[in-house]
Amino acid sequence: MRTFDVAIAGAGLVGSAIALELSRLGLQVALFDAQQPGQEASWASAGILSPAPENPAMIAMVELGKESLAMYPGFIELIEELSGTSTGYRSKGTIEALFSRHAQEELNTIVALHHGLGLTAEAISASDARKLEPALSEEIEAAVLRPEEASVDNRLLSCALLEAAKRSGTQIFAGASVRSISRQGDRCVGIVLGDGEQVSTSQTIIAAGCFSSQIGGVEPFAPVRPAKGQMVSLRLADTKIERVLWSERIYLVPRNDGRILAGATVEHIGFDKAVTASGIHSNLSGAIELAPALARAQVEETWAGLRPDTPDHMPIIGPTDIEALVIAAGHYRSGVLLTPITAKLIGEHLTGKTLSADIDRFSPMRFQAANRASTASQAPS
């Protein structure tokens, strides 16, 4: 039986970053993935690094997102130094464009909310927005500039993280699915692989994205489901976009190699990664509305990925009531952003340090508490 200090199920960005963190702390770490590492949500993402809440439900994540964004420059520097490869990191900010006739009212509300959350945001006119980004539509009415936000090429980051983890001592096992956890009483003592092999560990971390709930013994703590998102990669030689651009319908993310990513749909239809005409039409029409010149762009690639969503759309980070079983999954639309802080927090937990952020609201135990409350409310009086 193989034995490790730590086994991690899932070799996406979160799992790889945790592996790197723990390996650098001197632990013997094994990273398992059902397929080629980094090829699921981490591969399909757009790589936007923004703690700004897209809806009221995400406000609770803002502080964690701010801390993780602040970590990114040092995180990228470390990974690029260890791996010897680029990650496509761009710290050029974001512009959110408003088309509504009530744009000024919306602008005031958005900026006030951002400032109340401690986020840097500046109201700018449509003309000033187009001076910064000439590709923006003449139809926009106003815009919000968020200069501290950034983006990263998630595919390059995934490769670099895996290489950095490997060079730091992590053992990586591709094509090795985790079937279940292994228990002795109230303690997790390892994992069982898809071929039946038992792996003994002192600590087990589940970071398998939307596949986490399919690992035996994990579902009560990680009820993660897939949320499909379709994306398009465009290229137009005579049009340059520097910043991430947002509208109500779409986001556009420039890459260092000249590509412009447009996305993404949100579809709760199970483990389906088919690219559809309606999904691509939605992305293209939104992209052209925001930056009309993209009507002439070449479509280079289309794809779909599965975001790991949870019942409350919040990440799951922390220990369970099964000793030595830790969850780091369900990051939904913020997985790339929250990768550095998640790895840091898991490292702090496993080494007995004081956590650098309050993660009680993200505990995997919240689902069991919710289930007990639901059961109690349905009980006959």
C-alpha distance (Angstrom), angle and dihedral (degrees) to the residues before:
residue distance angle dihedral
M1 . . .
R2 3.79 . .
T3 3.79 115.3 .
F4 3.81 130.7 -158.9
D5 3.78 137.0 168.1
V6 3.81 89.7 -124.7
A7 3.80 134.6 14.2
I8 3.81 118.1 -164.4
A9 3.79 120.7 -163.0
G10 3.80 108.4 -150.2
A11 3.81 128.2 36.6
G12 3.78 100.2 -151.5
L13 3.79 122.2 118.2
V14 3.81 95.0 -70.5
G15 3.79 95.4 45.7
S16 3.81 92.9 44.1
A17 3.81 92.8 48.2
I18 3.82 90.7 50.4
A19 3.80 89.8 48.7
L20 3.80 90.6 52.0
E21 3.81 92.3 47.4
L22 3.80 93.9 49.5
S23 3.79 94.7 42.8
R24 3.79 89.7 53.4
L25 3.80 87.6 51.9
G26 3.80 88.8 59.5
L27 3.81 100.3 -102.3
Q28 3.80 123.9 137.6
V29 3.80 102.3 -117.6
A30 3.81 131.4 -170.3
L31 3.81 119.2 -166.3
F32 3.82 117.0 -160.0
D33 3.79 127.9 -167.6
A34 3.79 130.6 176.8
Q35 3.80 91.4 -136.5
Q36 3.79 137.5 4.3
P37 3.82 105.3 -30.3
G38 3.79 118.2 -103.3
Q39 3.81 96.1 18.2
E40 3.81 102.0 115.7
A41 3.83 127.9 59.4
S42 3.80 91.8 -20.2
W43 3.80 90.0 58.8
A44 3.82 95.1 43.7
S45 3.81 99.3 48.1
A46 3.81 127.6 105.2
G47 3.80 93.8 -132.5
I48 3.81 98.3 -127.9
L49 3.81 114.4 166.9
S50 3.80 104.5 -156.9
P51 3.81 127.9 134.8
A52 3.82 91.0 -170.5
P53 3.83 110.0 121.2
E54 3.79 114.9 -114.3
N55 3.81 90.3 -161.5
P56 3.83 138.4 3.5
A57 3.81 92.3 -92.4
M58 3.80 90.1 64.6
I59 3.80 96.2 55.6
A60 3.81 90.3 91.4
M61 3.82 88.8 62.4
V62 3.81 96.8 52.6
E63 3.82 98.2 92.8
L64 3.79 91.9 48.7
G65 3.79 89.8 47.1
K66 3.80 92.4 49.9
E67 3.79 91.6 51.9
S68 3.79 92.0 48.3
L69 3.81 93.2 47.5
A70 3.80 89.6 51.9
M71 3.81 88.7 53.8
Y72 3.81 94.3 53.1
P73 3.83 101.8 87.6
G74 3.81 91.8 53.6
F75 3.81 91.5 39.5
I76 3.80 91.6 53.8
E77 3.80 92.7 45.0
L78 3.80 91.2 53.1
I79 3.80 94.9 46.5
E80 3.79 94.6 46.8
E81 3.81 90.7 47.9
L82 3.81 93.7 48.7
S83 3.80 96.3 42.0
G84 3.79 99.9 35.0
T85 3.82 90.6 -135.7
S86 3.80 137.2 105.3
T87 3.81 123.5 -108.4
G88 3.81 99.4 -162.0
Y89 3.81 92.7 -118.7
R90 3.83 114.2 177.9
S91 3.82 120.9 -174.9
K92 3.79 97.6 -174.0
G93 3.79 102.4 120.1
T94 3.79 136.3 -122.4
I95 3.79 135.6 -86.3
E96 3.79 118.5 -155.2
A97 3.82 109.8 -159.6
L98 3.80 123.3 -151.9
F99 3.80 122.7 -154.6
S100 3.80 100.8 174.5
R101 3.82 124.3 115.4
H102 3.80 83.9 -127.2
A103 3.79 92.2 52.8
Q104 3.80 94.9 129.2
E105 3.79 92.1 55.8
E106 3.80 90.8 46.3
L107 3.79 90.1 47.4
N108 3.78 93.3 54.1
T109 3.81 91.4 47.8
I110 3.81 94.1 48.5
V111 3.79 94.7 47.2
A112 3.81 92.6 46.1
L113 3.81 90.6 50.4
H114 3.79 92.1 48.8
H115 3.78 93.1 48.5
G116 3.80 90.4 47.6
L117 3.80 88.6 55.5
G118 3.78 93.0 48.4
L119 3.80 94.1 -107.1
T120 3.79 123.1 140.5
A121 3.81 110.3 -118.7
E122 3.79 132.2 154.5
A123 3.80 128.0 -162.8
I124 3.79 110.1 -132.2
S125 3.77 133.8 177.3
A126 3.78 123.4 -107.9
S127 3.79 90.7 -109.9
D128 3.81 92.4 51.6
A129 3.79 89.7 48.4
R130 3.80 90.2 53.9
K131 3.80 90.7 48.8
L132 3.79 87.7 57.8
E133 3.81 93.8 40.4
P134 3.83 111.9 19.7
A135 3.82 91.5 -174.2
L136 3.80 91.0 70.0
S137 3.79 117.2 111.7
E138 3.81 121.7 -95.5
E139 3.80 86.0 -132.4
I140 3.78 97.5 69.8
E141 3.80 114.5 109.4
A142 3.82 101.7 -161.2
A143 3.78 141.5 -20.5
V144 3.80 146.1 -147.8
L145 3.79 119.3 -131.3
R146 3.82 115.9 -152.5
P147 3.82 101.7 -176.0
E148 3.81 98.6 179.5
E149 3.79 96.6 59.8
A150 3.77 123.7 99.4
S151 3.79 146.2 178.5
V152 3.77 137.3 -137.7
D153 3.79 134.5 -160.8
N154 3.79 96.7 -107.5
R155 3.80 93.9 -162.3
L156 3.80 91.9 54.4
L157 3.80 89.9 43.3
S158 3.81 91.6 52.4
C159 3.80 92.1 52.2
A160 3.79 92.7 45.3
L161 3.81 93.2 47.9
L162 3.79 92.7 50.5
E163 3.79 91.0 49.0
A164 3.81 91.8 47.0
A165 3.80 91.0 49.5
K166 3.80 91.7 48.0
R167 3.81 92.4 49.5
S168 3.81 88.4 49.1
G169 3.80 92.0 56.7
T170 3.80 105.6 -89.4
Q171 3.80 114.4 143.5
I172 3.80 109.4 -139.2
F173 3.80 121.6 -156.4
A174 3.81 114.7 -167.0
G175 3.80 120.5 -165.5
A176 3.80 90.1 23.2
S177 3.79 109.8 123.2
V178 3.79 121.0 -163.7
R179 3.81 109.4 -128.5
S180 3.80 99.1 -177.2
I181 3.74 146.1 -27.4
S182 3.79 118.9 -95.9
R183 3.82 118.4 -128.8
Q184 3.75 139.3 -166.7
G185 3.79 104.8 -169.9
D186 3.78 109.5 -55.7
R187 3.79 94.4 -13.5
C188 3.79 130.7 87.8
V189 3.79 107.4 -135.2
G190 3.77 99.6 178.1
I191 3.79 145.2 -56.4
V192 3.78 138.9 -71.9
L193 3.79 115.5 -133.7
G194 3.78 125.5 -141.4
D195 3.80 91.6 -99.5
G196 3.79 90.8 53.7
E197 3.80 97.2 -102.7
Q198 3.80 114.2 146.9
V199 3.80 117.4 -136.9
S200 3.80 117.5 -163.5
T201 3.82 118.4 -143.1
S202 3.78 141.0 168.0
Q203 3.82 90.5 -143.2
T204 3.80 131.8 19.2
I205 3.80 124.2 -159.2
I206 3.79 123.4 -167.4
A207 3.81 111.0 -152.0
A208 3.79 100.8 148.4
G209 3.81 98.2 128.5
C210 3.79 115.0 -141.2
F211 3.82 89.2 -7.4
S212 3.81 92.2 62.9
S213 3.80 93.3 91.5
Q214 3.82 90.1 57.0
I215 3.80 92.4 64.0
G216 3.78 109.3 98.8
G217 3.79 113.2 -105.8
V218 3.80 94.8 13.9
E219 3.82 105.2 82.5
P220 3.85 96.8 86.6
F221 3.80 88.9 59.3
A222 3.80 98.9 35.9
P223 3.81 112.7 34.0
V224 3.79 90.8 173.7
R225 3.80 121.6 165.0
P226 3.81 131.3 -173.6
A227 3.81 121.3 -101.0
K228 3.78 108.6 -166.8
G229 3.78 120.1 -138.3
Q230 3.80 125.3 -173.9
M231 3.81 121.9 -151.8
V232 3.80 140.1 -171.7
S233 3.80 129.3 -155.2
L234 3.81 115.2 -149.3
R235 3.78 134.8 -174.2
L236 3.81 127.9 -163.8
A237 3.78 116.2 167.7
D238 3.80 98.2 -155.4
T239 3.82 96.7 46.2
K240 3.78 121.5 76.7
I241 3.79 125.7 -170.2
E242 3.80 117.6 -173.9
R243 3.79 104.2 178.0
V244 3.78 134.6 45.0
L245 3.82 106.6 -92.9
W246 3.79 123.5 -151.3
S247 3.77 135.3 -170.9
E248 3.77 131.7 166.1
R249 3.81 88.7 -92.9
I250 3.80 106.9 35.7
Y251 3.77 149.7 6.9
L252 3.79 125.8 -138.8
V253 3.80 118.9 -155.3
P254 3.82 120.1 -169.8
R255 3.78 120.5 -146.9
N256 3.80 127.7 -151.7
D257 3.81 90.9 -114.5
G258 3.82 92.7 59.8
R259 3.79 99.5 -97.9
I260 3.80 120.5 132.2
L261 3.80 116.8 -151.2
A262 3.80 118.5 -150.2
G263 3.79 122.8 -166.2
A264 2.83 174.0 -87.5
T265 3.77 144.2 -59.2
V266 3.81 122.9 -172.7
E267 3.80 114.8 -141.0
H268 3.79 127.2 164.9
I269 3.79 98.9 -156.2
G270 3.78 103.4 126.2
F271 3.80 127.5 -107.1
D272 3.80 94.8 -18.6
K273 3.80 117.1 134.0
A274 3.79 98.1 172.4
V275 3.80 115.6 138.1
T276 3.80 109.0 -129.4
A277 3.78 134.9 -161.3
S278 3.81 91.5 -123.1
G279 3.80 92.7 51.0
I280 3.78 94.1 49.3
H281 3.81 91.3 43.4
S282 3.79 89.8 53.5
N283 3.79 91.9 51.4
L284 3.79 95.5 44.6
S285 3.79 95.7 46.4
G286 3.80 91.0 48.5
A287 3.80 91.5 47.5
I288 3.80 93.3 49.9
E289 3.80 91.6 47.0
L290 3.82 90.4 53.9
A291 3.83 96.8 39.9
P292 3.84 109.2 16.3
A293 3.81 95.0 -168.0
L294 3.80 88.1 69.8
A295 3.81 87.7 77.3
R296 3.82 83.9 83.2
A297 3.81 94.8 46.7
Q298 3.77 124.5 119.0
V299 3.79 114.9 -117.7
E300 3.79 104.0 -130.7
E301 3.79 102.4 172.9
T302 3.79 143.2 -3.6
W303 3.78 126.8 -162.9
A304 3.77 145.5 153.1
G305 3.78 131.6 -137.9
L306 3.78 137.5 -172.9
R307 3.79 116.6 -119.3
P308 3.82 114.9 -154.4
D309 3.82 104.4 -116.8
T310 3.81 128.1 -176.5
P311 3.83 132.0 -157.8
D312 3.82 91.0 -97.3
H313 3.84 95.3 31.6
M314 3.81 89.7 -118.9
P315 3.81 127.2 123.9
I316 3.79 122.8 -103.4
I317 3.79 111.5 -130.7
G318 3.77 127.6 161.6
P319 3.81 147.6 32.5
T320 3.79 127.0 -34.6
D321 3.81 128.0 -144.8
I322 3.80 87.1 -97.1
E323 3.77 103.3 89.8
A324 3.83 114.3 -115.2
L325 3.82 94.0 12.4
V326 3.81 114.9 116.9
I327 3.81 129.5 177.9
A328 3.82 127.1 -148.1
A329 3.79 105.4 168.2
G330 3.80 145.3 99.6
H331 3.80 97.3 66.6
Y332 3.83 90.3 149.8
R333 3.84 109.6 -174.9
S334 3.81 94.8 -5.3
G335 3.79 103.3 59.3
V336 3.79 96.9 114.4
L337 3.80 92.4 44.5
L338 3.80 94.4 48.5
T339 3.80 97.4 43.8
P340 3.85 97.9 99.0
I341 3.81 96.7 45.1
T342 3.81 92.8 44.2
A343 3.80 91.5 53.6
K344 3.79 91.5 46.7
L345 3.81 93.2 49.6
I346 3.80 94.0 48.3
G347 3.78 89.4 49.1
E348 3.79 91.0 51.1
H349 3.79 91.9 48.7
L350 3.80 95.1 49.5
T351 3.81 93.2 47.8
G352 3.81 94.8 45.9
K353 3.79 96.7 -113.1
T354 3.79 125.6 145.3
L355 3.81 108.0 -91.6
S356 3.79 114.1 -110.1
A357 3.83 91.9 -143.1
D358 3.79 136.2 34.8
I359 3.80 106.9 -108.5
D360 3.79 100.8 165.2
R361 3.82 91.3 115.3
F362 3.80 89.3 55.3
S363 3.80 95.2 51.4
P364 3.82 117.5 133.7
M365 3.80 86.8 -133.6
R366 3.81 92.1 71.2
F367 3.78 92.0 81.9
Q368 3.78 93.7 56.3
A369 3.79 89.6 48.6
A370 3.81 89.8 50.9
N371 3.81 91.3 48.9
R372 3.79 91.6 50.9
A373 3.80 91.1 49.6
S374 3.81 91.0 49.0
T375 3.80 92.0 49.0
A376 3.80 91.7 48.7
S377 3.81 92.3 50.6
Q378 3.80 91.0 52.4
A379 3.79 95.1 48.3
P380 3.83 115.5 109.9
S381 3.78 114.2 -101.9
